[in-house]
Amino acid sequence: MIFRNRIFALGLAALAALAVAQPAQAAYGVYMCAPEATIGAQSRTIGGTGTAVPSQATYSLNGQGCAFIANADVGYFASLGFSGGQNLFSISVVGLTANSTTSNSPTLPAGAYVHQIVLAETTNNAVTGGVDLGTAASGAQVASAVTLSGNGLTFIADSALLKRVFGTGPAPAAQQIFYTCHTGCNSSSVNLTIFYSLF
């Protein structure tokens, strides 16, 4: 009997571990992609008033044929052959030697949620006073005075990320992210990579 109870307990532990290992589905929807058979028609709009989409919402598929689908419409899109897609992207700027401008600042798409930001200095020159990242030139709305040593590679800690989503109310918006040397660039050259998902 003791042996049976131990086997039962091990079985429960294994099931609990399996449940933890499964990817979490957001309570409000799923990021889904069109089947590969639709190559050539990835960027398009599906849905709207009078369509078979249950919520009547309109979805704009990106260049990979993917969009964030509300829970109410997941079954419909699954019936069209859509499946869960990768929802982690990155955007990079290489060789920033001075405060960035509109022409060389990365732009996050509407609905981007910032997971992580990584900075690398490549000329062995520390950025004096650290790095600021903002939603406007010389701003620090996203991160402020992040230490970056010469030839340093660092990520911005979660507690130091001041802003992760952009837009007002329920309407997400595209957003440029500006790079600024907090005090001085000190002949540094910085590579900036932003990892994000879409919501």
N, C-alpha and C positions, 0 to 999 in steps of 0.2 A: 504494500500500500504506500509506504514511504517513497519507494522507487517510482511508482505511478504518479504521485504528487509532484515529485521533482521533474519528471518528464513533462507533466502538464505545465508547471511553472516555467520550464525552459521554452515550451511551445508558446506560451503567452509572451514571454520576453522577446522571442523571435518575431512574433506578429507585431509587437509594439515597435521593434526596430524597423520592420518593413514599412509600417505606417509612417514613421519619421522619414524614411528614405524616399518616399513618394514625393514628387514635386507638388507644391502647394498651388491650388487654384484660387485666384482672387475671388472674393465674394461677389464682385460686380462684373466679372467677365473674363474672357480668355483671349490671348493673342493668337490669331489663327491665320494660316496661309492657304492660298488656293493650291489645288493639285498641280503637279508639274506639267500635266497635259495642256495647261492653258498658257504655256510659254509664248511670249509675243503679245499677250494681252494683260500683263501684270498690273499696270497702273490703270485703274478704272474705278467707276463708282457703281455700287450695288445698293439697292433699297430705295427708300423714299415712300411717299404717300401712294397708295394704290398698288403696291408690290406685295409679293408673298412674304417679305420679311416681317415676322410677327410684330415687332415693335414699330414698324414703318420708318425706322431710323435709316439714314443714308450713311453708307460707309465708303470712304475713299481708300482704295488699296494702294499701298506704296509700290515702288519699283520691283519688289520681290513678290507682289501679289498678296501682301499681308495687311491686316488691320486689327485693331483691338475691338473685339466683338462683345456686346453686352450679353449677360447671361440669358436674357429672354430670347436671343437670336442664335445662340450657340448650336442648338439642335438643327435649325434650318441650314446654317452654313455647313454643319457636319454632313447633312443630307446632300449637299452639293460637292462633297469630297474634300472640303477644307479640313485641315488638321492643325493641332497645336504647333506653333512655330517658335523659333528661337526669338527671344525678346531681350537680347543684350547687344548693344551696338557701341561703337566708339567713334570719336572724331578727334583728329590730332592736328596740331600746328607744330612745325619743326623750325628751330633756329630763331626764336624770338630774342632779339638783341636790344630791344627798346620797348617802351610801352606800346601795346598794339593799337591799331586803328580799325575803323570799319572795314577796310580792305583786307586785313589779315587776321581778323578775329573769327573763331569758329562759331557757327550758328547751329543751335540745337533746334530740331523740328518741334512743331506744336505737339504737346502731349508728352514731352520728354520728362523723365524723372531721373535725376542725377544719382548714380550709385557711388561713384568714386572718381576722384581726379588725381592723376599722377603727374609729377613734375620731374624733369631730369635736366641738370646743368651739365654742359659738355665741354667747357673750356677751362675748368678748374678756377673759376671766379665766382665766389659767393655773391648772391643777390643781396645788396645792402638793405637791411631792414626787412627782408623777406619779400614775399609775393602777395599781391592783392588780385583778386578776381572779382569782376563786377558786371552789372547789366548795362553799364554805361562807361565811357572812357574815363579812366582814373577812378573808377568806382571800386567799392569793396563789399558789395551786397552779397556775394557768394562765399568769399573767404577773405580774411584779412591777415597780413603780416605772417604768412606761412614761411617758416625757415627753410632756406634752400642753400646748402653749402656748395663749395666748388666741387665739381664732378659728383654732386649729390643726386641721389634718386630718392624721392619721397612721395608719399600719398597724403592727401588731406584727411585727417581723422574725421570720423562722423560728427563728433562734437564740434568741430571747427567749420563744418559745412553749414553756412548760414541760410542758404536758399537752395532748394532742390527742384522745385516746380515753378512754372512761369505762366502768367496770365492773371485774369481777375475773375472772381466768382467761379462758376463751373466751366468757364471757357479757357482752355489752355492756349498758349500762344508760342510761336517760334521766338527764340531769344538768342541774340549774339552774346558771347561771353568775352569780356575784355580783360587783358593781362596788363598788370602794372607792377613795376618795381617799386616797392613801398617807399624806399628812400632814394636808392640809386641802382642802376643796372650793373655798374662796375665791370664793364666789358664781358658780362656773362652772355651765354647763349643757352636758351631754354627750350626744351621740347615739352609740350603740354598735351595730355591725352585725357579726354573726358569719357567715362563709361556711363551709358544711360540705357533705360528701357522706355517703352512707350506705354501710356496708360489710357 
